[in-house]
Amino acid sequence: MFDKILIANRGEIACRVGRTAQRLGVRTVAVYSDSDIDAQNVLQADEAVRIGPAPAAESYLVGERILQAARSTGAQAIHPGYGFLSENAAFADACEAAGIKFIGPSAKIIRTMGSKSSAKTLMEKAKVPVVPGYHGDDQNPDLLAEKAESIGYPVLIKASAGGGGKGMRLVSSAQDFGASLESAKREATSAFDDDHVLIEKFVTNPRHIEIQVFGDSHGNVVHLFERDCSIQRRHQKIVEEAPAPGMSQRLRTKMGAAAVSAARTIGYEGAGTVEFIADGLGDFYFMEMNTRLQVEHPVTEMITGQDLVEWQLRVAAGEVLPVHEKDLAICGHAVEVRLYAEDPEREFLPQTGTLRRLRLPQGEGIRCDSGIAEGDTISIHYDPMIAKLIAWHPEGRARALRRLRRALDQTEIVGLANNIALLQRVIDHRAFAEGDLDTGFIDTHADELMLKPSCPSDRTLACAVLAIELDRREKAVAQAAQSSDPWSPWNEVNSWRLNDSGRHEIRLGQGEQIFVVQVSCEATGHELDLPGHHCQCAVERDGERLRVCIDDTWLSVSAHVEDTLVAIWLDGRQTIFNRLDALVDEAGIEESNDRMVAPMSGKVIQVFLDAGTAVEAGTPILVLEAMKMEHIITAPADGTVSAVHFLAGDQVEEGARLVDFERKEG
């Protein structure tokens, strides 16, 4: 085993690798960019080395800086995690030349299987079924358009060098092909420094099934069964589970054998994933092989009882795989959801900012993998994943889903829009519960999954008001305790009034709704005039939670109170209210329709039109990029672009005025 390894990544995978290495007695070296100096994996490591500015292209993707950090600290091996340099053959070559072990397959294998094109060619020769498509080297746009036409729409444009939905576009017609190709190539260059793409037939109602494989340097290869990763948005997974719902033993055996055959054919070493598209008829097609550990590997670990990161370290050190295929068995069911800082109601736009509250669940059969703590910042430079939440149950899928649903109910995030409510709706959906899955699940059921927040109940509103009242009281008590005259009547916090009770008004907002609650403070509690009724209430602290009494009914509530907002977690739902000043105009300030603002913080990477250009509704005006994902700003109606306020290369903050637009009259 190694004495010291360097972890060339960040976030939850860097934390996971670090903990596993330290458990095995291996010292760890973290690398960090300027925005990651206080990251959890950096604080956890034995040593940490700065590798450059925040943008990944100037830090985590600069192989020579990673190698220099390894040399200067005496690390014998580099674990690349996933993403960044994990599937970069040139970096694997550089590690070998430097005498440092790359924890993963050889550069030759990465080149062969890391390129979707060459991998598909190899699979075709090996008689493994592949999706019809074009995988050639000629990237002439006209040729690619011809190939798409001959394959037949709809088609997928996919980055040849990577995954994670980066550089992928679904194209339904020839007229959309050119713009989609340009966008896919730009995104592929940003994410993988390689703009090569391939064209594939889009399989209708497909399920995304992948097989975990593992090989060692002694010629042993095993598979650790399948994962279903069909629940996706923007071609990126958000729910994964193992084993796949409804998978027959015959099909499992057939797909497992195909995956092992693929790995044996190339002499695979380390962790890898062979990804397939399966249709509803029992047929499956090879898509690609990821020559690295996958984000969703925890569900495989949960159902097999194996530690795949430990396997990576042991295999890289020259050890034999710890088990044979006959020793592996499926135990129970595991489901993973990815908690993202993104806004599902705004086309899943990534969010940036500070996590002002983060509470992740614990308990039997629950696992949380995260590289972020409360107070950390999600920046524009990296993936916006906050955590992975995994639930396992020995008695099958239904019980695992119930356990997961409760865990989601206990997850608390304040500071950034997130996808918890969407995940709850996915888990609750009848089709999901029945295993009726495909990669278009979210689009198919969008009307049910993308619900606008409903009007909060009176008891939720009451809990918010009582949380504010308790917060005021606790702050007053703390202030009184610091007073030089603790017996002063001005330090009393009992709301005493001469011949009256203390009365005041609390105003809360949610979206366009404003709620006004009259509060009377009594010796025994509070009286609230809510929109629906008048009630007697009381509140007390119970550890991190609150015990709230509303008309003789006691509730256990979680709350987070700030000067500008109050968040309540009740009945498995998070509700956030803005705290309004009664002196501020309720109506607020309406934004003019002719000013187009940035929906997220990011970088302007292309401006299509100049001021004065007449356009039709939907015409692209400029492209924003954040976290390696593109967002196209389009004309909201027929009209004229009267001003463009930024150039390509400019950084913009969320809400920045991008374009002035004049609508066509009539």
Salt bridges, closest charged atoms under 4 A:
GLU12 OE1 - LYS388 NZ 3.29
ASP34 OD1 - ARG50 NE 2.62
ASP36 OD2 - ARG10 NE 2.84
GLU47 OE2 - LYS4 NZ 2.52
GLU64 OE2 - ARG71 NH2 2.40
GLU87 OE1 - ARG292 NE 2.89
ASP93 OD2 - ARG111 NH2 2.69
GLU187 OE2 - ARG169 NH2 3.09
ASP194 OD1 - HIS196 ND1 3.33
ASP195 OD2 - LYS185 NZ 3.92
ASP195 OD1 - HIS196 ND1 3.68
GLU200 OE2 - LYS120 NZ 2.44
GLU200 OE1 - LYS158 NZ 3.42
GLU210 OE1 - HIS208 NE2 3.71
GLU210 OE2 - ARG227 NE 2.80
GLU210 OE1 - LYS237 NZ 2.96
GLU226 OE1 - ARG252 NE 2.80
ASP228 OD2 - ARG207 NH2 2.52
GLU240 OE2 - ARG338 NH2 2.66
GLU241 OE1 - HIS333 NE2 2.75
GLU241 OE1 - ARG397 NE 2.64
GLU269 OE2 - LYS101 NZ 3.58
GLU275 OE1 - HIS208 NE2 2.86
GLU275 OE2 - LYS237 NZ 3.43
GLU288 OE1 - LYS116 NZ 3.38
GLU296 OE2 - LYS237 NZ 2.69
GLU296 OE1 - ARG338 NH2 3.06
GLU301 OE2 - ARG16 NH2 2.96
GLU301 OE1 - HIS297 NE2 3.95
GLU301 OE1 - ARG367 NH1 2.88
ASP307 OD1 - ARG16 NH2 2.59
ASP307 OD2 - ARG23 NH2 2.68
GLU310 OE1 - ARG23 NH1 3.18
GLU310 OE2 - ARG314 NE 2.90
GLU319 OE1 - ARG314 NH1 3.22
GLU325 OE2 - HIS223 NE2 3.62
ASP327 OD1 - LYS326 NZ 3.32
GLU342 OE1 - ARG233 NH2 2.56
ASP343 OD2 - ARG346 NH1 3.91
GLU345 OE1 - LYS452 NZ 3.99
ASP369 OD2 - ARG367 NH2 2.96
GLU374 OE1 - ARG359 NH1 2.33
GLU395 OE1 - ARG399 NE 3.02
ASP409 OD1 - ARG405 NH1 2.08
GLU412 OE1 - ARG357 NH2 2.79
ASP428 OD2 - ARG405 NH2 2.90
GLU434 OE1 - ARG430 NH1 3.15
GLU448 OE2 - HIS429 NE2 3.26
GLU448 OE1 - HIS445 ND1 3.60
ASP458 OD2 - HIS533 ND1 3.15
GLU469 OE2 - ARG472 NH1 3.08
GLU469 OE2 - HIS504 NE2 2.78
GLU469 OE1 - HIS526 NE2 3.44
ASP471 OD2 - LYS475 NZ 3.19
GLU474 OE2 - ARG541 NE 2.70
ASP500 OD1 - ARG503 NE 3.94
GLU505 OE2 - ARG507 NH1 3.09
GLU527 OE1 - HIS534 NE2 3.12
ASP529 OD1 - HIS534 ND1 2.42
GLU540 OE2 - ARG547 NH1 2.88
GLU544 OE1 - ARG359 NE 3.20
ASP551 OD2 - HIS533 NE2 3.63
GLU562 OE2 - ARG356 NE 2.69
GLU562 OE2 - HIS560 NE2 2.69
ASP563 OD1 - LYS475 NZ 3.92
ASP571 OD2 - ARG459 NH2 2.65
GLU586 OE2 - ARG507 NH2 2.07
GLU630 OE1 - ARG169 NH2 3.83
GLU630 OE2 - ARG186 NE 3.17
GLU654 OE2 - ARG346 NH1 3.41
ASP660 OD1 - HIS645 NE2 3.32
ASP660 OD2 - ARG657 NH2 2.58
